[in-house]
């Protein structure tokens, strides 16, 4: 159960990278490229070091990897746009709406039950996330484009979870799914990427190059591995709720740490509500299935 929470925490850090790279002159697509291309190389290296057979994939299943790639690109592009328009915590709150889409998709695709426990955890997580964002206190600068981008990111977030779970059901490992997803994503964004901007940033020295590598590792490589593994081990709806309520709480904490965005009492209470919803979801159910990994 910790896997989706950890992935959410890592994704909560994404806004820090986005703001730095955006300030350096990179557009949204270029930032996404710096996230997926190095991560694809990392995945390839990991597969070559562990089991090269994981590179095998049937041509008839390419549509599954393409669906994962489209979902990942949609999530990254819209979330990057949302962070550019809104505060880090508010953009993360909108992304936390993904369980609304996930529970419905999981019900249709996998027949997962929409239990009262899931609904309560989802609602409490959303309420906590809204409190954390500061929106109730009028602290956020609302932008129609930013809000729309945030909701679209939530939709693609849910779609990625469903697509990756479907690919895993066919028999592909987490490594295989992620490698081809990242590879396809890289080829799709390359024609629209400002490679000159990336080269200029990387030429700034070891610190800047390390920042790009860390960006790919913490925004794509590690969290997607954790999230995809979670999708295989537990129900998609539960994994989505855990990751979604962990992200805005982490985003608020990172905003306070890196940008001196102090939390009000209401925002701190929101953190407690969000964390409590994660704790409830992690508790094993009497039937032994819904809340267990």
FIFIGU-333116 format. One line per 10 residues: number of its first residue (from 0); their letters; for each residue z, x, y of N, C-alpha, C. Coordinates in Angstrom, 1 decimal, padded with zeros to 4 digits. Atoms other than C-alpha are relative to their C-alpha. Example, Ala and Ser with C-alpha at 12.3 -4.5 7.8 and 13.67 -1.06 7.14 Angstrom:
0) AS) 000.0 000.9 -001.2 007.8 012.3 -004.5 000.0 000.9 001.2 ~ 000.0 -000.9 -001.1 007.1 013.7 -001.1 000.8 -000.8 001.1 $
END
This chain:
0) XXXXXXXXXX) 000.0 000.8 -001.2 000.0 000.0 000.0 000.0 000.8 001.3 ~ 000.0 -000.9 -001.2 000.4 003.0 002.3 -001.4 000.4 000.4 ~ 001.4 -000.5 -000.3 -003.3 003.9 002.1 -000.6 -000.7 001.2 ~ 000.6 000.6 -001.2 -004.6 001.2 004.5 000.8 000.1 001.2 ~ -000.8 -000.2 -001.2 -001.7 001.7 006.8 -000.3 001.3 000.6 ~ 000.4 -001.3 -000.5 -002.5 005.4 007.1 -001.4 000.0 000.6 ~ 001.3 000.0 -000.6 -006.1 004.7 007.7 000.0 -000.7 001.3 ~ -000.1 000.6 -001.3 -005.2 002.3 010.5 000.6 000.9 001.0 ~ -000.7 -000.9 -001.0 -002.9 004.9 012.1 -001.1 001.0 000.5 ~ 001.0 -001.0 -000.4 -005.8 007.4 012.0 -001.0 -000.6 001.0 $
10) XXXXXXXXXX) 000.9 000.6 -000.9 -008.2 004.9 013.5 000.6 -000.3 001.4 ~ -000.7 000.3 -001.3 -005.6 004.2 016.2 -000.1 001.2 000.9 ~ 000.2 -001.2 -000.8 -006.2 007.8 017.3 -001.4 000.2 000.5 ~ 001.4 -000.1 -000.3 -009.9 007.3 017.7 -000.2 000.0 001.5 ~ 000.2 000.2 -001.4 -009.6 006.2 021.3 000.2 001.3 000.8 ~ -000.3 -001.3 -000.7 -008.2 009.6 022.3 -001.3 000.9 000.0 ~ 001.3 -000.8 000.1 -011.4 011.3 021.0 -001.1 -000.6 000.8 ~ 001.0 000.7 -000.7 -013.6 008.7 022.5 000.1 000.3 001.5 ~ -000.1 -000.2 -001.4 -012.2 009.1 026.0 -000.3 001.5 000.4 ~ 000.3 -001.4 -000.3 -012.4 012.9 025.9 -001.5 000.3 -000.1 $
20) XXXXXXXXXX) 001.4 -000.3 000.2 -016.0 013.0 024.6 -000.8 -000.8 001.0 ~ 000.7 000.8 -001.0 -017.1 010.2 027.0 000.1 000.7 001.3 ~ -000.2 -000.7 -001.3 -015.6 012.1 029.9 -000.9 001.3 000.1 ~ 000.8 -001.2 000.1 -017.7 015.1 028.7 -001.5 -000.3 000.2 ~ 001.4 000.4 -000.2 -020.9 013.1 029.2 -000.7 -000.6 -001.2 ~ 000.7 000.5 001.2 -021.6 011.8 025.7 000.0 -001.5 000.1 ~ 000.1 001.5 000.1 -022.9 008.2 025.3 000.6 -000.5 -001.3 ~ -000.7 000.6 001.2 -021.6 005.8 022.6 -000.7 000.5 -001.3 ~ 000.7 -000.4 001.2 -024.3 006.7 020.0 000.2 001.5 -000.3 ~ -000.3 -001.4 000.2 -023.8 010.4 020.5 001.4 000.3 -000.5 $
30) XXXXXXXXXX) -001.3 -000.1 000.5 -020.1 010.0 020.0 000.1 -000.4 -001.5 ~ 000.0 000.5 001.4 -020.7 008.1 016.8 -000.6 001.1 -000.9 ~ 000.6 -001.1 000.8 -023.0 010.9 015.6 001.0 001.1 -000.3 ~ -000.9 -001.1 000.1 -020.3 013.5 016.2 001.1 -000.4 -001.0 ~ -001.0 000.5 000.9 -018.1 011.3 014.0 -000.5 -000.1 -001.5 ~ 000.5 000.2 001.4 -020.4 010.6 011.0 -000.7 001.2 -000.6 ~ 000.8 -001.2 000.5 -022.6 013.7 010.7 000.9 001.0 -000.6 ~ -000.9 -001.0 000.6 -019.8 016.2 010.2 000.8 -000.6 -001.2 ~ -000.7 000.6 001.1 -018.0 013.7 008.0 -000.8 000.0 -001.3 ~ 000.9 000.0 001.1 -021.1 013.5 005.8 000.0 001.4 -000.7 $
40) XXXXXXXXXX) -000.1 -001.4 000.5 -021.0 017.3 005.4 001.3 000.2 -000.8 ~ -001.3 -000.1 000.7 -017.3 017.1 004.5 000.0 -000.6 -001.3 ~ 000.1 000.8 001.2 -018.0 014.5 001.9 -000.8 000.7 -001.1 ~ 000.8 -000.7 000.9 -020.8 016.5 000.4 000.7 001.2 -000.6 ~ -000.8 -001.1 000.5 -018.6 019.6 000.2 001.0 -000.4 -001.0 ~ -001.1 000.5 001.0 -015.8 017.6 -001.5 -000.6 -000.3 -001.3 ~ 000.6 000.4 001.3 -018.2 016.2 -004.1 -000.5 001.3 -000.8 ~ 000.4 -001.2 000.6 -019.7 019.6 -004.8 001.1 000.8 -000.6 ~ -001.1 -000.8 000.5 -016.3 021.1 -005.3 000.8 -000.7 -001.1 ~ -000.7 000.8 001.0 -015.0 018.3 -007.5 -000.9 -000.5 -001.2 $
50) XXXXXXXXXX) 000.9 000.5 001.1 -017.8 016.5 -009.5 -001.4 -000.3 000.5 ~ 001.4 000.1 -000.5 -021.5 016.9 -008.7 -000.7 -001.3 -000.6 ~ 000.5 001.2 000.5 -022.2 013.9 -010.9 000.1 -001.2 000.9 ~ -000.2 001.1 -001.0 -020.9 011.7 -008.1 -001.1 -000.2 001.0 ~ 001.1 000.1 -000.9 -024.1 012.3 -006.2 -001.1 -000.9 -000.7 ~ 001.0 000.8 000.7 -026.0 010.2 -008.8 000.2 -001.5 000.5 ~ 000.0 001.4 -000.4 -027.0 006.7 -007.6 -001.3 -000.6 -000.4 ~ 001.2 000.8 000.5 -029.4 004.1 -008.9 -000.8 -000.5 001.3 ~ 000.8 000.5 -001.1 -032.3 003.2 -006.5 000.2 -001.5 000.2 ~ -000.2 001.5 -000.2 -031.6 -000.5 -007.1 001.3 -000.3 000.7 $
60) XXXXXXXXXX) -001.2 000.2 -000.7 -028.2 000.0 -005.6 000.0 000.5 001.5 ~ 000.1 -000.5 -001.4 -029.4 001.5 -002.3 000.3 -001.0 001.0 ~ -000.3 001.0 -001.0 -029.0 -001.8 -000.6 001.5 -000.1 000.3 ~ -001.4 000.0 -000.1 -025.3 -001.6 -001.2 000.5 001.1 001.0 ~ -000.4 -001.1 -000.9 -025.0 001.8 000.5 -000.6 -000.3 001.4 ~ 000.6 000.3 -001.3 -027.3 000.6 003.3 000.9 -001.1 000.7 ~ -000.9 001.0 -000.6 -025.0 -002.4 003.8 001.3 000.6 000.5 ~ -001.2 -000.7 -000.4 -022.0 -000.1 004.0 -000.3 000.8 001.3 ~ 000.3 -000.8 -001.2 -023.8 002.1 006.5 -000.2 -000.8 001.2 ~ 000.2 000.9 -001.1 -024.9 -000.8 008.7 001.4 -000.5 000.5 $
70) XXXXXXXXXX) -001.3 000.4 -000.4 -021.3 -002.0 008.7 000.8 001.1 000.7 ~ -000.7 -001.1 -000.6 -019.9 001.4 009.5 -000.5 000.3 001.4 ~ 000.6 -000.2 -001.3 -022.3 001.9 012.4 000.3 -001.1 001.0 ~ -000.4 001.1 -000.9 -021.6 -001.5 013.8 001.4 000.1 000.4 ~ -001.4 -000.2 -000.4 -017.9 -000.9 013.7 000.2 001.2 001.0 ~ -000.1 -001.2 -000.9 -018.2 002.6 015.3 -000.6 -000.3 001.4 ~ 000.7 000.2 -001.3 -020.7 001.6 018.0 000.8 -001.0 000.9 ~ -000.7 001.0 -000.8 -018.9 -001.6 019.1 001.4 000.4 000.4 ~ -001.4 -000.4 -000.3 -015.4 -000.1 018.9 -000.1 001.1 001.1 ~ 000.2 -001.0 -001.0 -016.6 002.9 021.0 -000.2 -000.7 001.4 $
80) XXXXXXXXXX) 000.3 000.7 -001.2 -018.0 000.5 023.6 001.2 -000.8 000.5 ~ -001.2 000.8 -000.3 -014.8 -001.6 023.5 001.0 000.9 000.7 ~ -001.0 -001.0 -000.6 -012.6 001.5 024.2 -000.4 000.4 001.4 ~ 000.5 -000.4 -001.3 -014.9 002.5 027.1 000.3 -001.1 001.1 ~ -000.2 001.1 -001.0 -014.4 -001.0 028.7 001.4 -000.5 000.1 ~ -001.3 000.5 000.0 -010.8 -001.8 027.8 001.0 001.1 -000.2 ~ -001.0 -000.9 000.3 -007.5 -000.1 027.3 000.0 000.3 -001.5 ~ 000.0 -000.4 001.4 -006.9 001.7 023.9 000.7 -001.1 -000.8 ~ -000.8 001.0 000.8 -004.3 -000.8 022.8 -000.7 -001.4 -000.1 ~ 000.7 001.3 000.0 -006.3 -003.9 023.8 -001.2 000.0 -000.9 $
90) XXXXXXXXXX) 001.1 -000.2 000.8 -009.4 -002.6 022.1 000.4 -000.1 -001.5 ~ -000.5 000.0 001.4 -007.4 -002.0 018.9 000.5 -001.4 -000.4 ~ -000.4 001.3 000.3 -005.9 -005.5 019.2 -001.2 -000.9 -000.4 ~ 001.2 000.8 000.3 -009.4 -007.1 019.2 -000.5 000.4 -001.4 ~ 000.5 -000.5 001.3 -010.3 -004.9 016.2 001.0 -000.6 -001.1 ~ -001.0 000.6 001.0 -007.1 -006.3 014.4 -000.3 -001.4 -000.4 ~ 000.4 001.4 000.4 -008.8 -009.7 014.3 -000.9 000.1 -001.3 ~ 000.8 -000.2 001.2 -010.8 -008.3 011.3 000.5 -000.8 -001.2 ~ -000.5 000.7 001.1 -008.5 -010.0 008.8 -000.5 -001.5 000.0 ~ 000.6 001.4 -000.1 -009.8 -013.4 010.1 -001.3 -000.1 -000.7 $
100) XXXXXXXXXX) 001.4 -000.1 000.6 -013.3 -012.4 009.0 000.2 000.4 -001.5 ~ -000.1 -000.5 001.3 -012.1 -010.5 005.9 000.5 -001.0 -001.0 ~ -000.5 001.0 001.0 -010.1 -013.3 004.3 -001.0 -001.0 -000.4 ~ 001.1 001.0 000.3 -013.0 -015.7 004.6 -001.1 000.7 -000.9 ~ 001.0 -000.7 000.8 -015.5 -013.1 003.3 000.5 000.2 -001.5 ~ -000.5 -000.3 001.3 -013.2 -012.1 000.4 000.1 -001.3 -000.8 ~ 000.0 001.3 000.7 -012.8 -015.8 -000.5 -001.3 -000.4 -000.6 ~ 001.3 000.3 000.5 -016.5 -016.3 -000.7 -000.6 001.0 -001.0 ~ 000.6 -001.0 000.8 -017.5 -013.0 -002.3 000.8 000.2 -001.3 ~ -000.8 -000.4 001.2 -014.6 -012.4 -004.7 001.0 -001.1 -000.5 $
110) XXXXXXXXXX) -000.8 001.1 000.4 -012.8 -015.7 -004.9 001.5 000.3 000.2 ~ -001.4 -000.3 -000.3 -009.5 -014.2 -003.5 000.6 -001.2 000.7 ~ -000.8 001.1 -000.6 -006.9 -016.8 -002.7 000.5 000.3 001.4 ~ -000.6 -000.1 -001.3 -006.0 -017.4 000.9 001.4 -000.6 -000.1 ~ -001.4 000.5 000.2 -002.2 -017.7 000.3 000.7 -000.2 001.3 ~ -000.8 000.2 -001.1 000.4 -018.8 002.7 000.6 001.3 000.5 ~ -000.5 -001.3 -000.3 001.8 -015.3 002.6 -001.0 000.8 000.8 ~ 001.0 -000.7 -000.8 -001.4 -013.8 003.8 -000.2 -000.6 001.4 ~ 000.2 000.6 -001.3 -001.8 -016.3 006.5 001.2 000.3 001.0 ~ -001.2 -000.3 -000.8 001.8 -015.7 007.8 -000.1 001.5 000.5 $
120) XXXXXXXXXX) 000.1 -001.4 -000.3 001.3 -011.9 007.7 -001.1 000.2 001.0 ~ 001.2 -000.2 -000.9 -002.1 -012.2 009.5 000.4 -000.5 001.4 ~ -000.4 000.6 -001.3 -000.7 -014.5 012.2 001.0 000.9 000.7 ~ -001.1 -000.8 -000.6 002.4 -012.4 012.8 -000.5 001.4 000.4 ~ 000.6 -001.3 -000.4 000.3 -009.2 012.9 -000.8 -000.2 001.3 ~ 000.8 000.3 -001.2 -002.1 -010.7 015.5 000.9 -000.2 001.2 ~ -001.0 000.2 -001.1 000.9 -011.9 017.6 000.6 001.3 000.4 ~ -000.6 -001.3 -000.3 002.5 -008.5 017.4 -001.0 000.9 000.7 ~ 001.0 -000.8 -000.6 -000.7 -006.8 018.3 -000.3 -000.4 001.4 ~ 000.3 000.5 -001.3 -001.3 -009.0 021.3 001.2 000.4 000.9 $
130) XXXXXXXXXX) -001.2 -000.4 -000.8 002.3 -008.2 022.5 -000.1 001.5 000.3 ~ 000.2 -001.4 -000.2 001.6 -004.5 022.0 -001.0 000.4 001.1 ~ 001.2 -000.3 -001.0 -001.6 -004.6 024.1 000.4 -000.1 001.4 ~ -000.3 000.2 -001.4 000.2 -005.7 027.2 -000.7 -001.1 000.7 ~ 000.8 001.1 -000.5 -002.2 -008.6 027.6 000.8 -001.1 000.6 ~ -000.9 001.1 -000.5 000.7 -011.1 028.0 000.6 000.3 001.3 ~ -000.6 -000.4 -001.3 001.9 -009.1 031.0 -001.1 000.3 001.1 ~ 001.1 -000.2 -000.9 -001.5 -008.9 032.6 -000.3 001.5 000.3 ~ 000.2 -001.4 -000.2 -001.7 -005.1 032.2 -001.4 000.4 -000.3 ~ 001.3 -000.4 000.4 -005.1 -005.0 030.6 -001.1 -000.4 001.0 $
140) XXXXXXXXXX) 001.2 000.4 -000.8 -008.4 -005.0 032.6 -001.0 -000.6 -000.9 ~ 000.9 000.7 000.9 -010.4 -007.6 030.9 -001.5 000.1 000.4 ~ 001.5 -000.1 -000.2 -014.2 -007.2 030.5 -000.6 -000.8 -001.0 ~ 000.7 000.9 001.0 -016.4 -009.8 028.9 -000.7 000.9 -001.0 ~ 000.8 -000.9 000.9 -018.6 -007.0 027.4 001.0 000.7 -000.9 ~ -001.0 -000.7 000.8 -015.5 -005.1 026.2 000.6 -000.9 -001.1 ~ -000.6 000.9 000.9 -014.0 -008.2 024.6 -001.0 -000.4 -001.1 ~ 001.1 000.3 001.0 -017.3 -009.1 022.9 -000.2 001.1 -000.9 ~ 000.2 -001.1 000.8 -017.7 -005.6 021.7 001.2 000.2 -001.0 ~ -001.2 -000.1 000.8 -014.1 -005.6 020.3 -000.1 -001.0 -001.2 $
150) XXXXXXXXXX) 000.1 001.0 001.1 -014.8 -008.8 018.3 -001.1 000.3 -001.0 ~ 001.1 -000.5 000.9 -018.1 -007.5 017.0 000.5 001.1 -000.9 ~ -000.5 -001.1 000.7 -016.3 -004.4 015.9 000.9 -000.5 -001.2 ~ -000.8 000.6 001.0 -013.8 -006.6 014.0 -000.8 -000.6 -001.1 ~ 000.9 000.6 001.0 -016.6 -008.4 012.3 -000.6 001.1 -001.0 ~ 000.6 -001.0 000.8 -018.3 -005.2 011.1 001.1 000.8 -000.8 ~ -001.2 -000.6 000.7 -014.8 -003.8 010.1 000.2 -000.7 -001.3 ~ -000.2 000.8 001.2 -014.4 -006.7 007.7 -001.2 000.1 -000.9 ~ 001.2 -000.1 000.8 -018.0 -006.5 006.5 000.0 001.3 -000.8 ~ -000.1 -001.3 000.7 -017.5 -002.8 005.7 000.9 -000.1 -001.2 $
160) XXXXXXXXXX) -000.9 000.1 001.1 -014.5 -003.6 003.5 -000.6 -000.8 -001.1 ~ 000.7 000.8 001.1 -016.5 -006.3 001.6 -001.1 000.8 -000.7 ~ 001.1 -000.8 000.5 -019.5 -004.0 001.2 000.4 001.1 -000.9 ~ -000.5 -001.1 000.8 -017.5 -001.1 -000.1 000.6 -000.4 -001.2 ~ -000.7 000.5 001.2 -015.5 -003.2 -002.5 -001.1 -000.5 -001.0 ~ 001.1 000.5 000.8 -018.8 -004.7 -003.8 -000.6 001.3 -000.7 ~ 000.6 -001.2 000.5 -020.2 -001.1 -004.3 000.9 000.6 -001.1 ~ -001.0 -000.5 001.0 -017.0 -000.1 -006.1 000.0 -000.9 -001.3 ~ 000.0 000.9 001.2 -017.3 -003.2 -008.4 -001.2 000.3 -000.9 ~ 001.2 -000.4 000.8 -020.7 -001.9 -009.5 000.3 001.2 -000.9 $
170) XXXXXXXXXX) -000.4 -001.2 000.8 -019.0 001.3 -010.7 -000.1 001.3 000.8 ~ 000.0 -001.3 -000.7 -019.4 003.8 -007.9 001.3 000.4 000.5 ~ -001.2 -000.5 -000.5 -016.6 006.0 -006.8 000.1 000.0 001.5 ~ -000.2 000.0 -001.4 -015.1 006.2 -003.4 -000.8 001.1 000.7 ~ 000.7 -001.1 -000.6 -016.7 009.6 -002.8 -001.5 -000.3 000.1 ~ 001.5 000.4 000.0 -020.2 008.3 -003.7 -000.3 -001.0 001.0 ~ 000.2 001.0 -001.1 -019.9 005.3 -001.5 000.0 000.6 001.4 ~ -000.2 -000.6 -001.4 -018.7 007.2 001.5 -001.1 001.0 000.3 ~ 001.0 -001.1 -000.3 -021.2 010.1 001.1 -001.3 -000.7 000.4 ~ 001.3 000.6 -000.4 -024.3 007.9 001.1 000.1 -000.9 001.2 $
180) XXXXXXXXXX) -000.2 000.8 -001.2 -022.9 005.6 003.7 000.0 000.9 001.3 ~ 000.1 -000.9 -001.2 -022.3 008.5 006.1 -001.3 000.7 000.1 ~ 001.3 -000.6 -000.1 -025.6 010.1 005.2 -001.0 -000.9 000.6 ~ 000.9 000.9 -000.5 -027.6 007.0 005.9 000.3 -000.3 001.5 ~ -000.4 000.2 -001.4 -025.6 006.4 009.1 -000.5 001.2 000.9 ~ 000.4 -001.2 -000.8 -026.4 010.0 010.3 -001.5 -000.1 000.3 ~ 001.4 000.0 -000.2 -030.1 009.6 009.7 -000.4 -001.2 001.0 ~ 000.3 001.2 -000.9 -030.1 006.2 011.6 000.3 000.4 001.5 ~ -000.4 -000.3 -001.4 -028.4 007.6 014.7 -000.6 001.2 000.6 ~ 000.6 -001.3 -000.5 -030.1 011.0 015.0 -001.1 -000.2 001.0 $
190) XXXXXXXXXX) 001.1 000.2 -001.1 -033.2 009.7 016.9 000.5 -000.4 001.3 ~ -000.6 000.5 -001.2 -030.9 008.2 019.5 001.1 000.8 000.5 ~ -001.1 -000.9 -000.4 -028.5 011.1 019.8 -000.4 001.0 001.0 ~ 000.3 -001.1 -001.0 -028.3 013.5 022.7 000.6 001.2 -000.6 ~ -000.4 -001.2 000.7 -028.1 016.6 020.6 000.4 001.1 001.0 ~ -000.3 -001.0 -001.0 -028.1 018.7 023.7 001.4 -000.1 000.5 ~ -001.4 000.3 -000.5 -024.8 017.1 024.9 001.0 000.5 -001.1 ~ -000.8 -000.5 001.0 -023.3 017.9 021.5 000.1 001.5 -000.1 ~ 000.1 -001.5 000.0 -024.5 021.5 021.6 000.8 000.6 001.2 ~ -000.7 -000.4 -001.2 -023.1 021.9 025.1 001.5 000.0 -000.2 $
200) XXXXXXXXXX) -001.5 000.2 000.2 -019.7 020.6 024.1 000.5 001.0 -001.0 ~ -000.5 -001.0 001.0 -019.5 022.8 021.0 -000.1 001.4 000.5 ~ 000.1 -001.4 -000.5 -020.5 025.9 023.0 001.1 000.3 000.9 ~ -001.2 -000.3 -000.9 -017.3 025.5 025.0 001.0 000.9 -000.6 ~ -000.9 -000.9 000.6 -015.5 027.6 022.5 000.6 -000.6 -001.3 ~ -000.6 000.4 001.3 -013.4 027.4 019.3 000.8 -001.3 000.2 ~ -000.8 001.2 -000.2 -011.1 024.7 020.8 -000.9 -001.3 000.0 ~ 000.9 001.2 -000.1 -014.0 022.3 021.6 -000.7 -000.3 -001.4 ~ 000.6 000.2 001.3 -015.7 022.9 018.2 001.0 -000.5 -001.0 ~ -001.0 000.6 000.8 -012.4 022.3 016.5 000.3 -001.4 000.3 $
210) XXXXXXXXXX) -000.2 001.4 -000.4 -012.0 019.1 018.4 -001.0 -000.9 -000.6 ~ 001.1 000.8 000.7 -015.3 017.8 017.1 000.3 -000.1 -001.5 ~ -000.3 000.1 001.5 -014.3 018.7 013.5 001.2 -000.9 -000.2 ~ -001.2 000.8 000.2 -010.9 017.1 013.9 -000.4 -001.5 000.3 ~ 000.5 001.4 -000.3 -012.7 014.0 015.4 -000.6 -000.6 -001.2 ~ 000.7 000.5 001.2 -014.9 013.6 012.3 001.0 -000.2 -001.1 ~ -000.9 000.1 001.1 -012.0 014.3 009.9 001.0 -001.2 000.2 ~ -001.0 001.0 -000.2 -009.5 011.9 011.5 -000.6 -001.4 000.3 ~ 000.6 001.3 -000.4 -011.9 009.2 012.6 -001.0 -000.6 -001.1 ~ 000.9 000.5 001.0 -014.2 009.0 009.6 000.3 000.5 -001.4 $
220) XXXXXXXXXX) -000.2 -000.6 001.4 -013.6 011.4 006.6 001.2 -000.5 -000.7 ~ -001.3 000.3 000.7 -009.9 010.8 005.8 000.2 -001.5 000.0 ~ -000.4 001.4 000.0 -009.4 007.2 007.0 -000.9 -000.9 -000.9 ~ 000.9 000.7 000.9 -012.5 005.9 005.2 000.2 000.2 -001.4 ~ -000.4 -000.2 001.4 -011.5 007.5 002.0 001.2 -000.8 -000.4 ~ -001.3 000.7 000.3 -008.0 006.0 002.2 -000.3 -001.5 000.0 ~ 000.3 001.4 -000.1 -009.4 002.6 003.2 -000.8 -000.5 -001.2 ~ 000.9 000.4 001.1 -012.1 002.5 000.5 000.8 000.0 -001.3 ~ -000.9 000.0 001.2 -009.6 003.5 -002.2 000.9 -001.2 000.0 ~ -000.9 001.1 000.0 -007.3 000.8 -001.0 -000.7 -001.3 -000.3 $
230) XXXXXXXXXX) 000.8 001.2 000.3 -010.1 -001.8 -001.2 -000.2 -000.2 -001.5 ~ 000.2 000.1 001.5 -010.5 -000.9 -004.9 001.3 -000.4 -000.7 ~ -001.3 000.1 000.6 -006.8 -000.9 -005.7 000.7 -001.3 000.3 ~ -000.7 001.2 -000.3 -005.6 -004.0 -003.9 -001.0 -001.0 000.6 ~ 000.9 001.0 -000.5 -007.1 -007.3 -002.6 -000.5 000.4 001.4 ~ 000.6 -000.3 -001.3 -009.5 -006.9 000.3 000.8 -000.6 001.2 ~ -000.7 000.7 -001.1 -007.6 -009.4 002.5 001.3 000.7 000.3 ~ -001.2 -000.7 -000.2 -004.3 -007.6 002.0 -000.2 001.4 000.7 ~ 000.3 -001.3 -000.5 -005.8 -004.2 002.7 -000.4 -000.1 001.5 ~ 000.5 000.1 -001.4 -007.5 -005.4 005.9 001.2 -000.3 000.9 $
240) XXXXXXXXXX) -001.2 000.3 -000.8 -004.2 -006.9 007.2 000.8 001.2 000.3 ~ -000.8 -001.2 -000.1 -002.3 -003.7 006.6 -000.6 001.0 001.0 ~ 000.7 -001.0 -000.9 -004.9 -001.5 008.3 -000.1 -000.5 001.4 ~ 000.2 000.6 -001.3 -005.5 -003.9 011.1 001.3 -000.1 000.9 ~ -001.2 000.1 -000.8 -001.9 -004.3 012.2 000.6 001.4 000.2 ~ -000.5 -001.4 -000.2 -001.2 -000.5 011.8 -000.7 000.6 001.2 ~ 000.8 -000.7 -000.9 -004.0 000.5 014.1 000.4 -000.2 001.5 ~ -000.4 000.2 -001.4 -003.0 -001.2 017.5 001.3 000.6 000.3 ~ -001.3 -000.6 -000.2 000.6 -000.1 017.0 -000.2 001.5 000.2 ~ 000.2 -001.4 -000.1 -000.6 003.5 016.5 -000.8 000.3 001.3 $
250) XXXXXXXXXX) 000.8 -000.2 -001.3 -003.1 003.2 019.5 001.0 -000.1 001.2 ~ -001.0 000.1 -001.1 -000.2 002.1 021.8 000.8 001.2 000.0 ~ -000.8 -001.2 000.1 001.9 005.0 020.6 -000.8 001.2 000.5 ~ 000.8 -001.1 -000.4 -000.9 007.5 021.1 -000.4 -000.1 001.5 ~ 000.2 000.2 -001.4 -001.7 006.0 024.5 001.2 000.4 000.8 ~ -001.2 -000.4 -000.7 001.9 006.6 025.5 000.1 001.5 000.0 ~ -000.1 -001.4 000.2 001.8 010.1 024.1 -001.0 000.8 000.8 ~ 001.1 -000.8 -000.6 -001.5 011.3 025.5 -000.3 -000.4 001.5 ~ 000.4 000.5 -001.3 -002.0 009.1 028.6 001.1 -000.6 000.8 ~ -001.2 000.5 -000.7 001.6 008.3 029.6 000.0 -001.5 000.3 $
260) XXXXXXXXXX) 000.0 001.4 -000.1 001.0 004.6 029.0 001.3 -000.5 -000.6 ~ -001.3 000.4 000.4 004.7 003.5 028.8 000.0 -001.4 -000.5 ~ -000.1 001.3 000.6 005.6 000.5 026.6 001.1 -000.8 000.7 ~ -001.0 000.9 -000.5 007.4 -002.5 028.1 000.8 -000.6 -001.1 ~ -000.8 000.7 001.0 010.1 -004.4 026.2 -000.8 -000.9 -000.9 ~ 000.8 000.9 000.8 007.6 -007.0 025.1 -000.9 000.8 -000.9 ~ 000.9 -000.8 000.8 005.2 -004.3 023.9 000.8 000.6 -001.2 ~ -000.8 -000.6 001.1 008.0 -002.6 021.9 000.4 -001.1 -001.0 ~ -000.3 001.1 000.9 009.0 -006.0 020.4 -001.3 -000.3 -000.9 ~ 001.2 000.2 000.8 005.3 -006.4 019.4 -000.2 001.0 -001.1 $
270) XXXXXXXXXX) 000.0 -001.0 001.1 005.5 -003.1 017.5 000.9 -000.4 -001.2 ~ -000.9 000.4 001.1 008.5 -004.4 015.6 -000.6 -001.1 -000.8 ~ 000.7 001.1 000.7 006.6 -007.6 014.7 -001.1 000.4 -000.9 ~ 001.2 -000.5 000.8 003.5 -005.7 013.6 000.5 000.8 -001.2 ~ -000.6 -000.8 001.1 005.6 -003.3 011.5 000.6 -000.9 -001.1 ~ -000.7 000.9 000.9 007.6 -006.2 010.0 -001.1 -000.7 -000.9 ~ 001.1 000.6 000.8 004.3 -007.9 008.9 -000.5 000.9 -001.1 ~ 000.4 -001.0 001.0 003.3 -004.7 007.1 001.0 000.0 -001.1 ~ -001.1 -000.1 001.0 006.7 -004.6 005.4 -000.1 -001.2 -001.0 ~ 000.0 001.2 000.8 006.4 -008.2 004.2 -001.2 000.1 -001.0 $
280) XXXXXXXXXX) 001.2 -000.1 000.8 002.8 -007.6 002.9 000.2 001.1 -001.1 ~ -000.2 -001.0 001.0 004.0 -004.5 001.0 001.0 -000.4 -001.1 ~ -001.0 000.5 001.0 006.8 -006.4 -000.8 -000.8 -000.6 -001.2 ~ 000.7 000.5 001.2 005.7 -007.2 -004.4 000.3 -001.5 -000.1 ~ -000.2 001.4 000.2 005.2 -010.9 -005.1 000.6 -000.3 -001.3 ~ -000.6 000.3 001.3 006.9 -012.7 -007.9 -001.0 000.0 -001.1 ~ 001.0 -000.1 001.0 003.6 -012.9 -009.7 -000.4 001.4 -000.3 ~ 000.3 -001.4 000.3 003.3 -009.2 -009.4 -001.3 000.5 000.4 ~ 001.3 -000.4 -000.3 -000.1 -009.1 -007.9 -000.3 000.1 001.4 ~ 000.5 000.0 -001.4 -000.6 -010.0 -004.3 000.5 001.1 000.9 $
290) XXX) -000.5 -001.0 -000.9 001.6 -007.5 -002.6 000.1 001.4 -000.6 ~ -000.1 -001.3 000.7 001.3 -004.7 -005.1 -001.3 000.8 000.0 ~ 001.2 -000.8 000.0 -001.1 -001.8 -005.2 -000.6 000.1 -001.4 $
END
